[in-house]
């Protein structure tokens, strides 16, 4: 049992090593510090808050659950070993330990213990395909042409209700709806991490600009509709209408950048996700820095050019 577990963990480490090599040392040199700074900042801010420290265990569990349910090797593991779920429990526990340590350093013992309790529990969840099946998928509230939202919300749309409930609970403070918006942004981000097949793109696009514009309209439209309740909670709270409008503009801008990033690096899913993570890391780590607006402007202009160039190449224009 122990030997098999170590063999599984070694296999997972080698897989991660291969993925990191594919990313490249330059991207890693930019990505790792940014993500550590961004994630560390969020966890520390939550850890020092008596109320929001409890959001950390739930967030870690939600992120692990989303990744677990989309794993493509679960069926292989089930066939290969009957004890594979115990391997997953250990793996997810190892991912959660660093977060629990940070919480413990700030004396958030209850939240740290809950993190270690909830994270391994996601190993019992079935994969998305198994949970939904092929004939019993619920009808989506989104138009079929917004395929990112149709598939993404089937997997993680339930998080919207959880985040909205948390935002209503903490609506007296602007931090409540803002953190809920951050959580919802991360859910929406998963919708734009997987590129659609090239054939779908070719059939749907008359030109690169037309296709990209349509994706932005659909993405920002549905993003705005789903985020509107959080903005309303901000507007009626201490932040006021001005604060809510500012947050809404920034939030929609970030969603737009994620859509542009998807097509700027189409159709390499790994490069899409890594670049999206890099952009998110920069955004979360540098607010208040004098170079922040310049970085956002450069990122936006560069992604617009790169996404149109990449789409023209794929379409053969």
C-alpha positions in Angstrom: 0.0 0.0 0.0 2.7 2.5 1.0 4.9 1.5 -1.9 2.0 2.0 -4.3 1.2 5.4 -2.8 4.8 6.6 -3.2 4.9 5.3 -6.8 1.7 7.3 -7.5 3.1 10.5 -5.9 6.3 10.1 -7.9 4.3 9.7 -11.1 2.4 12.9 -10.3 5.6 14.8 -9.5 7.1 13.7 -12.8 4.0 14.8 -14.7 4.2 18.3 -13.0 7.9 18.5 -13.9 7.1 17.8 -17.6 4.4 20.4 -17.5 6.8 22.9 -16.0 9.4 22.2 -18.6 6.8 22.8 -21.3 6.0 26.2 -19.7 9.7 27.2 -19.9 12.0 28.9 -17.4 11.2 32.4 -18.5 7.5 32.1 -17.9 8.1 30.2 -14.7 10.4 33.0 -13.5 7.6 35.5 -14.0 4.7 33.3 -13.0 5.8 31.7 -9.7 6.7 34.9 -7.8 3.6 36.7 -9.0 1.3 33.8 -8.0 3.0 33.3 -4.7 2.6 37.0 -4.0 -1.0 37.1 -5.1 -2.1 34.0 -3.3 -0.1 34.8 -0.2 -1.6 38.3 -0.1 -5.2 36.9 -0.3 -4.6 34.1 2.3 -2.9 36.5 4.8 -5.7 39.1 4.5 -8.3 36.4 5.1 -6.3 34.8 7.9 -6.2 38.0 10.0 -10.0 38.5 9.7 -12.1 36.6 12.2 -14.9 36.1 9.6 -13.1 35.7 6.3 -10.5 33.1 7.6 -13.3 30.6 7.2 -13.6 31.4 3.5 -10.1 30.0 2.9 -10.9 26.3 3.7 -14.0 26.5 1.4 -12.0 28.2 -1.4 -9.3 25.5 -1.2 -11.9 22.8 -1.3 -13.7 24.3 -4.2 -10.5 24.7 -6.3 -9.5 21.2 -5.6 -12.9 19.9 -6.3 -13.0 21.7 -9.6 -9.6 20.3 -10.6 -10.5 16.8 -9.3 -13.8 16.5 -11.2 -12.1 17.5 -14.5 -9.2 15.0 -14.2 -8.9 12.8 -17.2 -7.1 10.0 -15.4 -9.7 9.0 -12.8 -11.1 6.2 -14.9 -7.6 4.8 -15.5 -6.8 5.0 -11.8 -10.1 3.2 -10.9 -9.2 0.4 -13.2 -5.5 0.2 -12.1 -6.0 0.1 -8.3 -9.0 -0.2 -6.0 -7.2 2.0 -3.4 -6.7 4.9 -5.7 -9.0 7.2 -3.7 -6.7 6.9 -0.7 -3.9 8.1 -3.0 -6.0 11.1 -4.0 -6.7 11.9 -0.3 -3.0 12.1 0.4 -2.3 14.1 -2.7 -4.9 16.7 -2.0 -3.8 16.9 1.7 -0.3 17.7 0.5 -1.7 20.6 -1.6 -3.7 21.9 1.3 -0.9 21.8 3.9 0.9 25.0 2.9 -2.3 27.0 3.2 -3.1 25.5 6.5 0.4 26.4 7.7 -0.1 30.0 6.8 -3.4 30.1 8.6 -1.8 28.5 11.7 0.9 31.1 11.7 -1.8 33.8 12.2 -3.4 31.7 15.0 -6.3 30.7 12.8 -6.3 27.2 14.2 -9.9 26.3 13.4 -9.7 27.4 9.8 -6.3 25.6 9.4 -7.9 22.4 10.7 -10.9 22.8 8.5 -8.7 23.2 5.5 -6.9 19.9 6.2 -10.3 18.3 6.8 -12.2 19.5 3.7 -9.4 19.2 1.1 -8.9 15.4 1.2 -12.7 15.0 1.1 -13.0 16.1 -2.5 -11.4 12.7 -3.5 -14.8 11.1 -3.2 -16.5 13.3 -5.8 -17.2 11.7 -9.2 -15.8 13.2 -12.4 -18.0 15.6 -14.4 -18.7 13.2 -17.2 -19.8 10.5 -14.7 -21.9 12.8 -12.6 -23.8 14.3 -15.6 -23.8 11.5 -18.1 -24.6 12.1 -21.7 -28.4 11.9 -21.7 -29.4 13.6 -18.5 -27.5 16.9 -18.8 -29.7 19.7 -17.5 -30.7 22.3 -20.0 -28.4 25.3 -19.8 -29.7 28.9 -19.2 -27.0 30.1 -21.7 -27.3 30.2 -25.4 -25.5 27.3 -27.2 -23.2 29.7 -29.0 -21.8 30.7 -25.6 -20.3 27.2 -25.4 -17.7 28.2 -22.8 -20.5 29.2 -20.4 -22.7 26.2 -21.1 -19.9 23.7 -20.2 -18.3 25.7 -17.6 -21.4 26.5 -15.6 -22.5 22.8 -15.6 -19.3 22.0 -13.7 -19.0 25.1 -11.4 -22.1 27.2 -11.7 -23.3 26.1 -8.3 -20.5 28.2 -6.8 -22.5 31.3 -7.8 -25.1 30.6 -5.1 -22.5 29.9 -2.5 -20.6 33.1 -3.3 -23.8 35.2 -3.4 -24.9 33.9 0.0 -21.5 34.8 1.4 -21.7 38.3 -0.2 -25.2 38.9 1.3 -24.0 37.6 4.7 -21.1 40.1 4.7 -22.7 42.9 2.6 -22.2 45.4 5.4 -18.5 45.5 4.5 -17.3 46.1 1.0 -14.8 43.3 1.4 -17.6 40.7 1.4 -19.0 41.4 -2.1 -15.4 42.1 -3.5 -14.1 38.8 -2.3 -17.1 37.0 -3.7 -16.5 38.7 -7.0 -12.9 37.5 -6.9 -14.2 34.0 -6.3 -16.7 34.3 -9.2 -14.0 35.6 -11.5 -12.0 32.5 -10.8 -15.0 30.3 -11.7 -15.5 32.2 -14.9 -11.8 31.9 -15.6 -12.2 28.1 -15.8 -14.6 28.6 -18.7 -11.9 30.1 -20.8 -9.0 27.8 -20.0 -9.9 25.1 -22.5 -9.7 26.0 -26.3 -12.5 24.7 -28.5 -11.7 22.5 -31.4 -10.2 24.2 -34.5 -13.1 23.0 -36.6 -15.6 24.8 -34.4 -13.6 28.0 -34.7 -13.4 27.8 -38.5 -17.1 27.1 -38.9 -18.1 29.9 -36.6 -15.7 32.6 -37.8 -16.0 34.8 -40.9 -13.0 36.8 -39.9 -10.7 37.1 -36.9 -12.1 40.4 -35.7 -15.7 39.3 -36.1 -15.1 36.1 -34.2 -13.1 37.8 -31.4 -15.7 40.6 -31.1 -18.5 38.0 -30.8 -16.7 36.1 -28.1 -16.1 39.3 -26.1 -19.7 40.4 -26.4 -21.0 37.0 -25.2 -18.4 36.7 -22.4 -18.8 40.2 -21.1 -22.5 40.1 -21.4 -23.0 36.9 -19.4 -20.2 38.0 -17.1 -22.0 41.2 -16.4 -25.4 39.5 -15.8 -24.0 37.0 -13.3 -21.9 39.6 -11.5 -24.7 42.2 -11.3 -26.1 41.0 -7.9 -22.6 41.5 -6.4 -22.3 45.0 -7.8 -25.7 45.8 -6.4 -24.7 44.7 -3.0 -21.6 47.0 -3.3 -23.8 49.9 -4.5 -26.2 49.7 -1.6 -23.4 49.3 0.9 -20.6 51.5 2.2 -18.8 51.5 -1.2 -21.7 53.4 -2.8 -22.6 53.6 -6.5 -19.2 55.1 -7.5 -17.3 52.2 -5.8 -19.6 49.6 -7.4 -19.1 51.1 -10.9 -15.3 51.1 -10.4 -15.3 47.5 -9.3 -17.6 46.5 -12.2 -15.4 48.2 -14.8 -12.3 46.5 -13.4 -14.0 43.1 -13.1 -15.3 43.2 -16.7 -11.9 44.3 -17.9 -10.3 41.3 -16.3 -12.8 39.0 -17.9 -12.0 40.6 -21.3 -8.3 40.1 -20.7 -8.9 36.4 -20.0 -10.9 35.9 -23.2 -8.2 37.7 -25.2 -5.5 35.5 -23.6 -7.4 32.4 -24.6 -7.2 33.3 -28.3 -3.7 34.9 -28.1 -2.3 31.5 -27.3 -4.9 29.3 -29.1 -4.8 26.3 -29.2 -2.2 25.3 -26.6 -4.3 24.8 -23.4 -1.2 24.8 -21.2 0.1 28.1 -22.5 -3.4 29.6 -22.2 -3.7 28.7 -18.5 -0.2 29.7 -17.6 -0.6 33.1 -19.2 -4.0 33.6 -17.7 -2.5 32.8 -14.3 0.4 35.2 -14.9 -2.1 38.0 -15.8 -4.2 37.3 -12.7 -1.1 37.2 -10.5 0.0 40.6 -11.8 -3.4 42.0 -11.2 -3.8 40.7 -7.7 -0.2 41.4 -6.6 0.3 45.0 -7.8 -2.7 47.1 -7.0 -1.6 50.6 -5.9 1.8 50.3 -7.6 2.5 53.3 -9.9 3.2 50.9 -12.9 -0.1 49.1 -12.5 -2.1 51.1 -15.1 0.8 51.0 -17.5 1.1 47.2 -17.2 -2.7 46.7 -17.8 -2.6 48.9 -20.8 0.4 47.1 -22.3 -1.2 43.7 -21.5 -4.5 44.8 -23.2 -2.9 46.2 -26.3 -0.5 43.2 -26.6 -3.3 40.6 -26.2 -5.6 42.3 -28.7 -2.9 42.3 -31.3 -1.7 38.7 -30.5 -5.2 37.2 -30.4 -6.2 38.7 -33.8 -2.8 37.6 -35.3 -3.3 34.1 -33.9 -6.8 33.8 -35.2 -5.9 35.0 -38.6 -3.2 32.3 -38.7 -5.6 29.6 -37.7 -8.3 30.8 -40.2 -5.7 31.1 -43.0 -6.5 34.8 -43.6 
